[in-house]
């Protein structure tokens, strides 16, 4: 039976924090809906100390951001975007429009249609998250979305040159320097100066995630992508140093980011806990990573691989890194995860930044029912039907008429009957 050598804060404490966030978001979105640009400006000034007459960056401001970037930085951004674009295109190529004749004279099909507009949120308050721009903007562009707008908070008092460069190179049509609830609220609800979108995508903190949850239905969302989660599944084939580095590498995202070690080796578990404490003395982001580890870190020891798989599926983590003797076992048997990172040569940072898969992934157990952001999230698979012979219309109409009668839908029945009368001959009846 699985044993916890380290536990996180209680579920009740976590829920209390979520309840506070929910109330704040509800009030904030209501104010944006009522007061538009004035509310957005008030919140930006209050939370980001960022006050402008317009939060959309001009072409000159975007060009100024690009000018601050070195040639190497631009090459690196371009390399990452090429990997993400290539994989998104491979995914899109796997999606086919179809049309088939299912019965003589009856054609059924579907088309994959891009949404008309998308708002891509790119977090950036603590770190300029360049990669998040690639993941949303580039993927939306591959999908063929006609209007792509982006929003990111100011970084150290100004638009982040790196993030703005990534947004521009990725293909954003409108770039706003705006953060938090006010950014996603403005993009979803629209204001006097920001036209609303049909779909919101991108990761964010607890407030952004809750805002997307509350806005869902008014607009579409990609998924509930809250604070980063990581689960390391490891055995004695690796050591505490690499496990600790991979735990803290994700814990540094924020003070509420869960980082969990799941192992069948108690020695590795204890070595990792000791190594985490050592690395926290030298890690430059130790203040954030350390708080996340103290409050949300867990260490779980299992009896064997089967129990590790069962516990991992129960956790349903956003990122799952597998460093075991045979990672294939976990690829073949796990069902609940945002993304898998297999083998010690792979790591979550590769996926976060450059390797080509999308890093916007489900959190808070949403991996039980959804995968992460991908090109298909920007497409609507819409069906159509075409009956193009008299005989087919009359034949299907007869079946439909009788089925409508079973349900008592008289109007539906008449829709079928009129086709039987018109296309099946004067003497035919579905009665």
N, C-alpha and C positions, 0 to 999 in steps of 0.2 A: 504493500500500500504506500502511496506517495507520502513523503514527509516534507514538511516545510522547515528549512533551516533559517529562512528569513521571510517575513511576511510584510505586506504593505499596510497602509492605513486601512481602516475598516470600510466596508461597503456603505455603511450609514454615513460616515464622514465624507466619502466621495459623493454620495447622493445629496448631502447638505450643500456642498459646493456647487453641484449642478443646479440645484433649485435656486440658488442666489443668481447664478448666471442666467437662468431662464427668465427671471423677473426683470433683470436689467435689460436683456435683449428685447423682451416684449415691449417695454416702455420706450426704448430707443427706436425701434422700428415704427411704432405708432407716431412718434414725433417726426420721423423722416417722411412718413406718408402724409402727415398734416401740413408740414412746413417746408418740405422740399429742400432747396439749396440752402436756405437759411439754417435749417437744422443740421445739415451736413457740415456747413462751415463752422457752426458753433461747436460741434463734436470734434472736428479736426483740430480746432484751436485748443480745445480743452484737453484732449487725449494725446495729440501728437505735437502740440505747440506749432501748428502749421496752418497759416492763414493766407489764403489767396483769393483773388476775385474769381478766378477760374482754376479748377484743379486739373483740367486737361492740359497736358504739356504741348507746347507749340512745336512745329517742325524745327525751329531754331534751338529750342531747349533739348530736343532729342539729339540733334546733331552735336550739341555741346557735350552731351553725355558720351556719345561715341568718341569724340575727340580726346576725352580723358583716358580712354582705354589704350593700353599698349597693343602692338601688333600681335604679341604672343597671347594676350588675354582674348583678343578677338578670334584668333585661330583656335584657341581651346574651346571657346563658346561654339564656334562653327563646327568643330569636330563633334562635340556632344550633340548638337542639334542634328547633325547628319545621321548619327546613330539612332536617335529617337525618330527622326523622319523615316528612315529606312524601315524600322520595325513597324511603325504605324502604317506604312504603305503595304507591308507584307500582310498585316492584319486586315487592312481594307480590301486587299485583293482576294482574301478568303471569303468576303461577303459578296454574294452574287444576287443580282436581280433574277427573278424566276418568272416564267409563264408556262403553264402546262394546260393541255386539254384533258380534263379529268373525266369528262363524258363527251360523247359526240355533240358538238355545238356549245360546250361549256368551257370557257377559259378562265382559269384562276391564276393570280400572280401576286408578287409583291415587289416593291421598289424600295431601295435604301436612299432616303432623302435627307440631306443635311438640314439641321435646324437653321433658321434664318439669322439668328444672332445669339452670341454667347458672351458672357462676362467671365473673365478669367481672373481670379484673385490670386495674387502672389504675396505671401507673407514676407515681412522684412523689417519688423521692428527691432528684433535682437540681432539678426544676421541678414545680410542681403542674399536672399534665397534665389540665386540666379537659376538654379535647376528647375524650380517650380514654373518659371516662365517657359522653359522648353516644353515641359510636360503637358501644359495646357494649350499654349498658343500654337506650337508646332503641330500637335496632334489635331487640333481643330482645323488648322489650315489644310492638312492632308485630307481630312474628312470633307472639305469643300464648303465650310461655313462662310457665308458671304460677308458677315460683319462680326469681327472679333474685337472686343474692347477689353482692356486690362486695367487693373488697379493694384497699386502697391503703396505701402506707407512710406513716408520720408525716412531716410536712414541718416542718422547724425545730422539732422536739420536740413537735408536737401534730398532731391531725387537721387537714388543710388545709380551711379553711372553704369555699373555692371548689370543691374536688373533691367534698366531701361534699354540698354544695348541688346540684351537677350530678347526682350519683348519686341523690339524693332526688327531685329534680324529674324525672329520667328514668324513675323508677318502680322503683328497687331495693327489694326486700323485706327484705334483711338487708345491713347495711353493717359491714364489718370494717376496722379500722385496723391493717393488717398488710401487710408487704412481702416481696418477693423470693421465693426458693425456698420459704420456710416458708408463704407465702400460697398459692401455687398448689398446693403439696403438700397443705396442709390442706384446700383446697377439693376437690381431686381424690380424695384418699384418705379424707378424713373423720377427725375426732377425736372425743373424748368430747363436745365442745360444738359442733362444726361438722359438720353433716350433709353428706356428700359429694354432688357434683353429677354430672350425666351428660356435661356439655360444658364445656370451658375455652376462654375467648376473651380476646383482648386482647394488646397489644404488651408488650415489656419488654426488658431488657438481655440480654446473652449467657446469664446464668444462668437467667433466666426462660424464655428460648427453649429452652434445653437441657432444663430441667425439663419443659416441655410435650412435647418430643420423647420423653423417657423415659417419660412418663405416657401417651402415646398408645397406645390399645388398652385400657388400664384405663378411660379416659374418652375421649370424642372431643375433638378440638381444632379450632380454626378453621383455622389454618395456622401455619407456622413464621415468626413475626414477630420477628426479632432486631433488632439495631441498625439505625437508619435509614440508607437508601441514597438518594442522589440522582444523577441523570444529567441534565446540561444538554446539549441538542442545539441548536447555534446556528450562524448564519452571519453575514456582514458586515452584515446588516440591524439588528443590535443591537450594543451596545458592551460593553467590559470591565467597566464599573461595574455594570450590571444582572446580568451573568453572575456576577461575584464575590459580589454580594449574595445571589443565589439559591443559590450553592454554600455560602457560610458560614451562610446561614439554616437549612440542614439539617445542616451539620457540627456546629453547636452542640448537637445532640441528645446527642452523646457522643464520647469520644476514639477510638472504633472505627467511627465512621460514615463510610463511603465517600462522597466527593463527586467527581464526574467531569465534566469538560468534554469534549464530543465536537464537533469543528468541522471545516469544510473551509477555514477561514481561519487561516493561521499568525499573521497580525497580531492577530486577535481572541484567539487562544490566548495570545500573549505579553502583550497588553494586560491580559487577565484575570488572569494570574499576577501581574503587577505590581500590579494593583488589589486582589487578595486580600491581598497583603502590606500595602498601605496601609490597607485597612479593618480588618485585624487590629490596627492601632495604636490604633484608636478604638472597636472593638466591645467591649461590656462582657462578653461571653461568650468573649472571644478565647482565654482559657487552654484551654478545651475545644475550641473550633472550630479553633484553631491546631494543636493536637496531632492532631486528626482529619485536617486538611489535610496536615500533614507526613507522617503515617504511612499514610494511606489515600487521599489525594487523587491524582487522575490528570488529565493533559491529553493528549488524543489528537487528532492531526490526520489527517483523511481526504482522499482525492482528490475525492470527489463525494458527492451525496446517497445514491446506491445503496450505497456503502461505509459511509456513516454508518448506514444502516438495518441492514446486515448486522452491523456491530460492536455496535450498540445491542441487537439481538436476542441476540447472544452474551453480552453483559453481563447482560441480563435484570434490569434494575434495578427496585427497588421504585417509586420515583418517576421519571418521565421528563418533563422539561419541554422543550417544543419551541418555540424562538424562531427561526424561519426564514422565508424569503420565502413559502413555501406549506406551512404545517403540515399541511394536508389530506393531503399526500403521505405523511407519517409515520402519520397515522391510518389511511390506506387500506392501508399496507404492513407496518407493524410487527406482530409477533405475540407478543413476549415482554416484558411489562411489568406492574407492579402497577397503576399508573394513569397516564394521560397528562394533561398540562397543556399546552394548546395556545395558542400566541401569547403575546407579551410582556405582554399585559394580564392574563393568567392567571398564577398561581404556586402552588407547592406549599403555601404557608402558607394560601391560601384553602381548599384541600382538607383540610388538617390541622385547621382550626379551625371552618369555618362554612358553606361553600358548599352542603353537603348530601350529597356522596358520602362513602363511608366511608374513614377514613384507616388502618385496620388492613389492611396489605398484605403480600404475600409478599416475602421477602428471600432472600439467598444462592441466587439463581437459581431459586427455587421458582416464579417467574413463568412458567417453561417449562411448568408443568402445572396451575397453579391461579391463580384471581383472588383478590381480597381478600375481607374480611369483608362479608357482605351479609345481607339478611333470610333468604335461602335457606339459609344455614349453620345457622340455628336450626330448620330444618324437615327432617323425614325424609319423602322421597317413597316411600311404601309401596304396593306393588301388591296387588291381590286378584283372585280368579278365582271365577266363579259359573256352574256348568253347571246349568241349570234345566229341561231336558227329558230324557226317557228316550232319545230318538233321538240327541241330541247326545252324551250320555254314552257310549252304545254306539259311535257313529261315531268319536269321539276315542279311545275305549278300544282299538278295533281297530288304529289307527295306532300308539298308544303301546305296545301289546303287542308288535307286530312290531319296533319300534325297541328295546325293552328286550331282546328276544331277540338282536338283533345285538350288544348290549353284554354279554350274559351276566348280566344282572341279573334273577334269577328272582323275587325278592321284589317288585321294581318291576313285573315282568310280571304277577304275580298281582293287584296292585292294579288294574291295567287290566282283567284278565280277569274279575274278579268283577263289575265294572261291566257288561261285555259280557253276562255270563250273567244278571245281574239285570234289566238295563234294555233288553237287545236281543232278548229272546225266548229261549225254552228251547233252540231248535235252533241259535242263532247261536254262533259260536266265532271267536276271533281266531287260532286255531292255524294 
